[in-house]
Amino acid sequence: MTILSLEKGQIASVITALEMTSRPDISIQPQNTDILDAENQRYHLEYWQNPETAPYLDLFRQIGSPWLWFSRLELDSSELQALITHPKIEIYRLRDQDQQIIGLVELDFRQEGQCEIVFFGLSSACLGKKLGHPMMRHTLSKAWRPDVRRVWLHSCSLDHPAALRFYQKHQFRPFQRMIEIHEDPRLTGLLPKEAAPHIPVID
């Protein structure tokens, strides 16, 4: 057994990459690819065309701060704007019945024949409301296109503890595991110190 000691101020996570190489059973695909239902509530998964950086980052922080998402926060404004408006990257927002934005999906089609689900998440207040499964079914209906042969994503040990089980339930198969070591984004100023309180800050 190998134990790796981190420097103070660093965090580490185990990344698991998962994939599916054939389209799921068509019976699980939604009939309407914009409206999803959960617990007698209707939600709208809307395409967000050419988002501006400020509202994008607001939503990114809203969804991702509890799980220490920080990759987009490391980019400067021009890099981020070029990325989120790239013609082969599609971003979707989930709205509730009160038109509040409560979810984020980001799909990357830049690699020929593939779609990466780069981000998939819900606001913390929406967890446990059985929204994840219909949201994923809608996401897969958008990811699987005639020219796509593989859909993949990655999860890490900083994510919700049920994330890996959730993805496998949707027919993703793990194919690679990696270790990522990074400066704690709460110490570099990318995220507030109170983000992800279940992961202690060691400085």
Phi and psi in degrees as a GROMACS rama.xvg file:
@    title "Ramachandran Plot"
@    xaxis  label "Phi"
@    yaxis  label "Psi"
@TYPE xy
-112.381  129.244  THR-2
-114.271  125.675  ILE-3
-105.393  121.509  LEU-4
-88.2084  132.309  SER-5
-91.7612  153.423  LEU-6
-71.0615  153.299  GLU-7
-59.7312  139.485  LYS-8
92.1683  -3.98014  GLY-9
-102.245  154.067  GLN-10
-126.478  155.548  ILE-11
-132.902  147.999  ALA-12
-142.207  150.409  SER-13
-92.682  120.594  VAL-14
-99.3171  131.689  ILE-15
-117.28  122.269  THR-16
-94.9446  136.99  ALA-17
-130.624  152.631  LEU-18
-146.713  161.389  GLU-19
-133.22  136.302  MET-20
-113.403  9.08777  THR-21
-145.96  148.914  SER-22
-62.8874  136.631  ARG-23
-62.46  162.918  PRO-24
-48.4924  126.855  ASP-25
-59.8547  -20.631  ILE-26
-65.9923  -20.4275  SER-27
-91.1649  -3.16219  ILE-28
-79.4905  138.274  GLN-29
-69.3635  148.224  PRO-30
-73.0855  -34.9215  GLN-31
-114.391  121.014  ASN-32
-87.0099  6.87896  THR-33
-115.455  -32.5548  ASP-34
-106.604  129.639  ILE-35
-125.454  151.572  LEU-36
-116.676  141.01  ASP-37
-153.699  124.986  ALA-38
49.0912  49.4038  GLU-39
63.6761  22.1502  ASN-40
-119.441  148.095  GLN-41
-108.463  138.817  ARG-42
-130.384  151.306  TYR-43
-116.766  117.885  HIS-44
-94.5729  99.5363  LEU-45
-102.016  142.758  GLU-46
-72.838  128.582  TYR-47
-103.627  98.5611  TRP-48
-86.8019  130.535  GLN-49
47.6627  59.4512  ASN-50
-66.2568  149.961  PRO-51
-81.5048  155.966  GLU-52
-65.1796  -40.9671  THR-53
-63.3947  -52.2907  ALA-54
-66.9043  -30.6065  PRO-55
-62.9271  -47.1441  TYR-56
-66.7511  -34.4219  LEU-57
-59.0991  -46.3687  ASP-58
-69.207  -40.0077  LEU-59
-57.604  -44.2803  PHE-60
-68.3993  -41.5356  ARG-61
-57.7067  -45.2305  GLN-62
-80.6874  -40.585  ILE-63
-97.2732  -19.0984  GLY-64
-55.8551  -40.9062  SER-65
-61.7963  -16.7094  PRO-66
-118.127  15.1991  TRP-67
60.4335  39.0093  LEU-68
-67.0353  128.732  TRP-69
-144.843  -4.96021  PHE-70
-58.1784  -41.6977  SER-71
-71.3948  -24.0497  ARG-72
-74.208  -15.8126  LEU-73
-82.4395  -13.7455  GLU-74
-85.1713  145.661  LEU-75
-77.1  169.266  ASP-76
-59.2502  -41.6355  SER-77
-69.6776  -39.3718  SER-78
-62.9864  -45.3027  GLU-79
-65.1036  -44.3416  LEU-80
-61.1526  -41.529  GLN-81
-64.0044  -35.9931  ALA-82
-71.562  -50.4826  LEU-83
-77.6511  -9.88818  ILE-84
-108.961  8.49505  THR-85
-60.8995  136.826  HIS-86
-63.3131  -17.2852  PRO-87
-105.745  15.0557  LYS-88
-117.842  128.443  ILE-89
-119.185  132.375  GLU-90
-119.928  135.59  ILE-91
-126.105  145.48  TYR-92
-116.737  140.426  ARG-93
-99.5843  125.465  LEU-94
-111.797  144.729  ARG-95
-92.293  -173.291  ASP-96
-66.7621  -20.5054  GLN-97
-93.3799  10.4793  ASP-98
68.5275  15.9667  GLN-99
-78.4816  139.098  GLN-100
-84.7702  121.332  ILE-101
-127.661  0.757614  ILE-102
-152.739  158.512  GLY-103
-138.889  133.251  LEU-104
-131.778  134.391  VAL-105
-131.302  124.719  GLU-106
-116.025  135.235  LEU-107
-118.076  113.602  ASP-108
-106.37  18.1341  PHE-109
-68.3479  -27.4227  ARG-110
-89.5782  124  GLN-111
-56.041  132.475  GLU-112
78.1831  5.99126  GLY-113
-134.817  155.396  GLN-114
-131.625  124.603  CYS-115
-100.103  127.569  GLU-116
-83.7843  96.2079  ILE-117
-73.6568  -44.3947  VAL-118
-136.226  140.169  PHE-119
-149.995  112.609  PHE-120
-164.054  159.941  GLY-121
-122.825  154.893  LEU-122
-59.4691  146.782  SER-123
-56.616  -35.2449  SER-124
-66.4007  -17.0256  ALA-125
-97.4468  -6.08596  CYS-126
-66.0709  139.527  LEU-127
87.9112  0.627562  GLY-128
-97.1014  12.7393  LYS-129
63.4634  32.075  LYS-130
-89.2256  -26.7007  LEU-131
-59.9279  -43.6771  GLY-132
-66.9624  -50.1572  HIS-133
-63.9256  -32.5986  PRO-134
-65.0984  -40.1463  MET-135
-67.9059  -39.6014  MET-136
-60.5838  -41.5328  ARG-137
-66.4304  -39.7038  HIS-138
-61.1267  -44.5144  THR-139
-65.822  -33.3215  LEU-140
-66.2607  -27.2765  SER-141
-85.7238  -31.4242  LYS-142
-74.6211  -39.9205  ALA-143
-83.5023  109.003  TRP-144
-123.051  166.068  ARG-145
-53.9408  -31.0771  PRO-146
-94.9468  2.98292  ASP-147
-96.0582  128.204  VAL-148
-111.423  -10.634  ARG-149
-152.537  133.08  ARG-150
-120.147  131.531  VAL-151
-143.22  166.741  TRP-152
-160.318  175.072  LEU-153
-136.644  151.411  HIS-154
-126.949  164.245  SER-155
-140.592  168.896  CYS-156
-71.5639  -3.89719  SER-157
-88.6324  -12.5486  LEU-158
-72.5691  176.325  ASP-159
-53.1935  136.773  HIS-160
-60.0068  -19.2013  PRO-161
-94.2605  2.48393  ALA-162
-61.3912  -47.4977  ALA-163
-63.1378  -43.4451  LEU-164
-62.7287  -38.1131  ARG-165
-61.2044  -48.1273  PHE-166
-65.5493  -39.6772  TYR-167
-66.7144  -32.8438  GLN-168
-63.7087  -26.6971  LYS-169
-94.3932  22.6595  HIS-170
77.2262  15.906  GLN-171
-79.9098  140.925  PHE-172
-114.125  128.115  ARG-173
-63.1163  138.966  PRO-174
-134.265  -9.6085  PHE-175
-158.883  146.883  GLN-176
-129.323  137.491  ARG-177
-139.155  162.431  MET-178
-113.165  130.635  ILE-179
-116.232  130.23  GLU-180
-117.813  131.74  ILE-181
-150.453  157  HIS-182
-64.1557  137.426  GLU-183
-60.8843  119.273  ASP-184
-65.1349  -16.0908  PRO-185
-76.993  -20.0734  ARG-186
-95.1157  -22.1241  LEU-187
-89.9219  -5.36968  THR-188
92.3004  1.51254  GLY-189
-72.796  -31.9552  LEU-190
-131.326  154.009  LEU-191
-68.2063  154.593  PRO-192
-58.2786  -29.3758  LYS-193
-84.8218  -0.936893  GLU-194
-65.6572  146.161  ALA-195
46.9316  61.8825  ALA-196
-63.267  -15.7768  PRO-197
-76.0457  -9.75118  HIS-198
-110.954  108.373  ILE-199
-65.7092  144.372  PRO-200
-86.3596  127.375  VAL-201
-120.56  105.531  ILE-202
